[in-house]
């Protein structure tokens, strides 16, 4: 994993290391950090594919204002992974198109 260890201004405090899956592959991250940060540390750069033009999108604004980091998390589409904290056992998936709401949620 690629992690920032030292920064001249910011301080970094990582929670405990936890496992999660991304598109079926097990990965490690730190509890409480944004999902997008954990994905980036595991060399994942594409989070979704746009519905109309089929273009890949990844990390962009990092403050929850755009839609570039939308992913399917634990079956829920359109989750802003740049502001959603990572938890042990999360199932994170690349989002294709607009995302489908699970049948049991309708």
N, C-alpha and C positions, 0 to 999 in steps of 0.2 A: 504494500500500500504506500502511496505517496502522501505524506503528511507534512504540513508546515510545522516545524519544530521550534523555530525561533523567528521572531519578527521584531523590528526595532521599536515598534509602538504598541502592538497588540499582544495580549497574553492569551495563551491557549490552555484550557483545562479540559481534558477528555474524560468522559464517563467511562464505565466499564465496557470492555470489548464484548460485543454480541454478534451472533450470526443472524443473517437474513438471506433471502434468496432474490436473485434478479434473473428473470426469464429462466427459472429453474436451476440456476447455478448458485451454489452457496458462496456467500461472501462474508467478510467481517467489517464491522464498523464500530462506532462508539455510541452507546446509548445516549439519546438526547440531542445528538448533533443532527443537522438537517439531513434528510435522506440524500439529497443531491450531493452533499459533501462526501458522504460515504461512497456513493457511486463514483464520484470523481476520483477519490483516493484508490478505487479499484479499477481505474482506467476506462470507465464507462463514459462515453461522450454523447451518445444519442439517447434521448429520453422519450421522444415521440416522433411520429411521422404525420405531417399535416394532411387533413382530409382531401382537399382539392388538388393540390400540386404534388402531393406525396414527397414533400421535402423533409429531411431530418432536422430536428430541433434539439438543442441541448441547453446547457447552463447559460443564462443571459443576464437578467436583472438582479437576481439573488435577493429580492425583497418582496416577492409575491405579487408583483403588479402586472406581469406579463403572463403569457400562457406557454412559454417555451419549455418549462419543466413539468408540464402535465404528464402524469403517469397513472397507471392503475396500481393501487396499493390495497392489498387485502381484498381484491375484487371490486373496489370502488374506483371509477374512472375520474379523470380531471383533478387529481390531487396535486396541489402545488408542492412539489418535493423540495423546493428551496427553503420553505418555511415549516415543513412538517417534520417533527422530531422522529428519529429512528428508534425503533423498539425491537427487542429480541423476537425473532421468528417472523418478522414482517415478510410478506410476499409482494415483491415489487416487480412490475412488468412494463415493458415498452408499450406505450399507447399508440395504437394505429387508428387514425381517423378521429372521430369525435368521442369515442368511448361509449360503451354500452352499459346502462344501469343494470345490475343483476336482477333477474326475474323476481326473487324474493323481496326486493326493495320496492317494487312497483305497487 
